[in-house]
Amino acid sequence: MNAYWRADHVGSLLRPAELIEARHNRTAPETIRAIEDEHILRVLAKQREAGLEIFTDGELRRQNFMSDFIDAVEGFDTADAVSRSWGGTEAAAVPVSNVTGIVTSKLRLKKSMTAHETEFLSQNKPGPIKITLPSATQFPAISFKRGVTDRVYADRSALLSDVVGIMKTELLRLRDIDVQYVQIDAPRYSYFIDAKWRNWISTEMGQAPEAVLDEYLDADNGCLQAARRPGLTLAIHLCRGNNRSHWYAEGGYDAIAEKLFSTLEVDRFLLEYDDERSGTFEPLRFVPRGKTVVLGLLSSKRPQLESEDYLLRGIEQAAKYVPIENLAISPQCGFASTMEGNVLSESDQWAKLRRVVEIANRVWPNDCPVVH
């Protein structure tokens, strides 16, 4: 194991049909748990076989990337949700499992968010493990509903404050157990790089985008500080939406790069760079020296396997702004931010993860294992 993890991945993996069917059929919890256990052992072995050196359970126990929070916290009405528009392939429908729910009462932590995941991983890990958590900033935007949430929280800032407190409790627990990598998934920063969503912040949230950006950075840093300890890698993944191969935002990092990269107290930035919606590599010039940029050059949304030449060119272009020793590579997002997953097959998924390792071995041969 090395500290660089040149071949990285965002965390979620496609759910097997057996597990999706069991959940849809409301199968007994103990049966679902057994199915999860079986397939988590399988995907851990597949990650090792692909040559990866950092391991997740694929988020196979979750309904979506943030459901651990919803399941562990009292105060959400999951029968209601704030609607939003998605872009992407016409064939893909936005699934029910992406519903987050509206906050209808004071939030209260009922149980650990991730203990049910970390205990099994610690007992069965083939190497260092990564745990993912949603950013606290996810919830004020999509779980605050006027006329409902404001009966218990005066405004979105008050809600965010309570979410941060709950997140800190979980991150303190992760700091003190056998976890080597914590990744915060933060789709909400994409609001500040897309003109339509900046306008939504002004009109629907009634707030100045720059003030909200400052508030979000403070919130994420507060959470990250709770987890900080020697030997624990902290990362943030910036996403433009990932739901059944759909997205909801587009635009380069230019509008937020200088403030975001210089402010967030992370070791690694996992960034989407899989198509023209991501903009250029030029904003990477603001990344502080010594921090790692994980280039999300492979698409988790499309089945087509990216060529080696294409990926090597991307790394070469990024290296004009970030030293090559501070770069790594991954898919641009998870393969299944929601239970239903993106529109590609498991064989496509593993081919892409093997390609990540192949490219990492070529570019950083001294930092990567040899894959036979």
N, C-alpha and C positions, 0 to 999 in steps of 0.2 A: 504493500500500500504506500502511495506517496501523497503528499499534501496538495498536489495540483489537480488531481482528477481531471485530466485533459479530456477524457471521454465522459460526458455527463448526460443526464436525462432529467426531465422536469418532474417525473414521478409517477403519474397515472398511466396505467396500461389497460388495454381492452379487456372488458369483462367476458368470461366464457359464457356461451349461450345458456349453459346449465344454471349458472348463478343468476343471470337476468330472469330466466323463466321462474326460478324458485322465488325470487322477490316479487315478481308480478302475480304469482299464485298465492302469495302470503303464506308460504311454507313455514312450518314451525321454526322458531329462532335457532334451536339447537341443530336442526338439520342444515339451515343456512350457514351456521358457524362451521360445521364440518365441511361443507362445500368450499367455503372461503379458505379454511385451513389447507385443504388439499391443493387448491389452485395457487395459493400464495407460495407454498413449497415448490410448486411447478415453476412459477415465474421467477422465484429466486434462483432456481437452477438454470433457467433460461438466460437470466442476466449474466450469471457467471460464465455460461457457455459462450455468450456473445463477447465476453472479454471485458465487461464493465467491472469497475473496482468499487463502485458505490451502489448500494442496494436499497430498494424500496419494496413495499408489499403491493405496489401497483395501485394503491388506494382501493383495493378490491372490497374492503369492508364498507366503503362509503357509497351513498347515493349520488353524491357529486363532490367536487373538491372542497366544499365548505360545510358539508353535512355533519362532520364531527362537531363543529361548533353548535349548529342548530340542535343536534341530538343531546348535547351535554348541557344546554342552557335553557332554562325556563323563561317564557315570556314571548315566544313566537306563535303566531297563528299561521300555520303552513297551508291553510285553505285559501289564503289571500296572498296576492303578490303584486308588485309594481311591474307593469308591462314595459318592454323595451323592444326596439326593432333590431333585427339581425340581418347580416348580409351573408352571401355564400351560395352554395349550390341550391337550385330550386327544389331538388328532390329530397333534401333533408329537412325534416320537420323538427321544430324546437320541442324537446321532450318534457314531460311533466316533472321528471326528477330534477330539472334545473330550478324549480320553484324554491325560493328561499323562505318566503313568509314575511309577514308584517309583524313588527314589535307592537304588542297590545298591552303588555304589563312590564313592570320593572324586571330587568334581566337578573337572573340568579343562576350561578353555576351549580348544577346538581351533581356532577361527577367529572372525572378527568376526561378531556376530549380524546386523548390518544392512548391511554393506558392499555386499552384492549388491543391496540396495534403494536405498541412497543414491547409488551410482554412476550408476545409470540415471536416477534422479530428477534429479540435478544436471545431467545432460546434456539432459534433456527438460522441465524444469520450466517452467510458464507463469507462475510467481510463487513466493513464499516456500513452503517445504516443511515439513511436520510429520512427525516420526517418532514412532511409538508403541513403547513397551516395557512388558512386564508388570512390576508391582511385585515386588521381591524377596520381599515378604511372601506372595506367592501360593504359594510352594513348600513351606514348612514344614507348612502345613495339609493339602496334598493330595498331597505326594510323600514324606512320611515315614510309613513303615510299621513298626510294632513287630515285632521279630524279624527284620527285614531291614535297614532303614536304620540302626538303632541298633548294628549291627555295625561301621559305619564312622563314624557320627556319634553321639556320646553322647546327644544330645537335639536337639530342634527348633531350639534356639538356636544350637547349633554348626553345624547345616546352614544356618540363616539367615545366619550370619556369612560362610560361604564364598560363598553366593549374592550377598551384598552386594559382596564383593570382586570377583566376576566382573562384576557390573553396573557397578561403578565403572570397570572397564577399558573397557567399551563406551561409557559416558557421557563419559569423557575423550576418546575418539575423536570422538564426535559434537560435543563442545564445539569441536573444532579444525577442523571441516569446514563446508561450505556448507549448514548446517541452521539454520533460524530458530526452530523450535518443537519442543520435546520434550515429549511427554505420557506420563506414567506411568499405566497402567491398574491400578487397585487394587480388585478386587472384595472382598478379604478384610476390609475395614473394615465391610462389611455384617454380619459375624458379631457385631459389638458393638452393633448396633441391633435385632437380632431375638432374642427371648427363647430360642427353641429352639437357636439357634447359640451364644449365650452359655453355655447349659447344656452344649452339645457341647464347648466349650473346657474347661470345668471337668471333665467326666466322661471325655471321650475323649482330650483332650490332657493332662489332669491339671494344668492351669495356671489361675491366677487371671486372669479376663478383663482386669482393669485393668492387670495386669503385662504381659500380652501386648500390649495396646494401646500401652503405653509403649515396648515393645521394637520394635513395628512402626513407630511414628513415628520412632524413632531410626534404624531401618534405612533408611526412605525418605529421611529428611533426609541421611543419609550419602551416598546415591546422588545426590541432587539437588545437593549441594554439589560433587560431582565435575564436574557439567556446567555450573555457574554461570559465565557470562561476560556482559559487556555485549552487548546485542542479541539474546541467546538467551532466548526466552520458555520458562519452565518451568511445566508444568501437571500436575495430577493429576485423573484421572477416577474418581469413586466410583460403583460399580456394584453392583446387587443380583442379578447373574446374568443372562446373556444367551446363550441357547443354543436355537436353533430355536424362538424366541418363548417359551421357558420362562424362569423365574427360580427362585432358591432362597432368597431372603431378602426380608423386608418390614419396614417400620417407618421412622419419621421419623429425622432426624439428631439429635434432642434429646439422646440419651444420650452422644454423643461430640462434639457441635458445639463446645463451648467449648474443649476441649483440642485437638481436631483442627485447627480453623480457626486457632487462635492458635499452633500448634506447627509445622505443615508449612510449609517454606520454598519456597513456590511463588508464581507470579504469578497463576495462574488455577486456580479450582476448577470442574471440569465436573461438575454435579450432576444426578441423575435427579429429575425432577419431572413425570412423565408421567401418573401416576394416584394413586389414594388410598394405594397402598403406600409412597409417598414422604413422607407426612406433610405438615406445614404449612411455610410459609416462615419461621415465627418463629425457628428456630435460626440463620437467616442474620444475626441481630443480633450474633453473635459473630465474624463475618468482619471482620478488621482493615481499617481504612480504606486505600484505595489498591490493594487486591487485587480482582481481577475474579471475579465469579461468572457462569459460563455456565449459564443456565437450560435444562436438558434438558426442554423442555415438549412436544416432539413425540415420539411413540412410534415407535421403530424396530421394534417388535414387531407392530404392527397396520397393516393397509393403509389404514384410514380417514384421510383428510386432515383435520387439525385446522383449525378455522375461525380466521379472523383475529381475531374478537372474543374467542374463547377464549384465544388466545395473548396478545393485548393485555391482557386481564384478569389473566393470570398475571404478566406483567411489572409491571403496576400494583401488584399485591399484594406482589410481592417488593421493589418499590421503597420500601415502607414500612420495610424493614429494611436495605437496601443502596442507596446513592445510585444514581440511574439511570445516572450516568456510569460506574459500576463494574459494570454488568450487560451481558450479551451473551446470545445465544440459540443453541440447537443441538437436534438430536435427543437423546433421553435416553441413547442408547448407540449403538454401531456397528450396522450393518445385517447384519453377518456376522462375529460374534466367532468362529464356527466356519465351516469351509469351506462347509457346506451352507446357511448363512444363515438368516435369519428368514423367517417365513411371510408374505411379501408379494412383489410383483413389482418389477422394475427401474423400471417407470414410476411405481409408488407411491413408490419410494425417491427418484427425481429430483423428483417433485412435492413431496415433503416438504422436500428441500433448497432448491428454489426458494422454497417458502413461508418457510423460515428467512431467506433473503435479503430477501424482500418485507417481512417484519416488521421486520428490522433497518433497512431503508431508511426505513420509516415512523417508527420510534422514534428512530433516531440518524441522521438524514439527512446530517449533516455529516461522519460517520465512514465512510460506505459509498459504494460506487460506484453510479451510476445504471445499472440493468439495462434494456436495450432488448428 
